């Protein structure tokens, strides 16, 4: 089963092998060597912010990992960066953010970072284009990723413009499962609440893998249904076609005589 594309029931063509991977930074550019585009890509992004108000709060850390449609992480791909803000911004965070970002060391990293928001946006865009060069192909993925998207619309608009408008929200699958099969949902892996961007992404990918295995049906499990329903749809299409209507009303012999 593939996630992130419009094809299901086929095996991914293969894992992407990245050769001579080189990352260069300088003059507000993030230069990367291009590799073969990823099949049915999911662009996993997690942001840490100064709060949850996308009008006034800001992104301070971002991580991005690209997987293929089989949820395999493309080799050696991970972009992480921290945006610099001064103490006045960090001191204005709410109590929760001050406590958790301080405990994780993120506040210190923000104060010590030398990267601007504009620089990080460009680096992130170039990183994504390395694996997903064509626009409107990669789907943004994560847990409650609509919130990350709200912030990115304001702060990383070039990145949002490159991605497809649909989202893969693991939290939505979790909520559906908890209502449809609560006993199974209680066994699902939980987030460790470390609140670092990279750890959040890796846990999100693992969660979706778990739901794929234990909750969502595979291509093999649905093969008989797909075959049966496809045949039914073909019959319905033929029955609703004009020629089929004529043949049903007039009969094949009468229809043949009319042609003569």
RAKA-V604178 format. One record per helix or strand. SS is the DSSP state (h for helix, s for strand). FROM is the first residue (numbers start at 1). TO is the last residue. If there is no record, write none. Layout:
((SS,FROM,TO) (SS,FROM,TO))
//
This chain:
((s,23,26) (s,29,32) (s,42,49) (s,59,67) (s,73,73) (s,79,82) (h,87,91) (h,95,104) (h,106,112) (h,117,131) (s,139,142) (h,145,155) (h,157,162) (s,167,169) (h,170,180) (h,182,185) (h,197,214) (h,223,240) (h,242,250) (h,252,259))
//
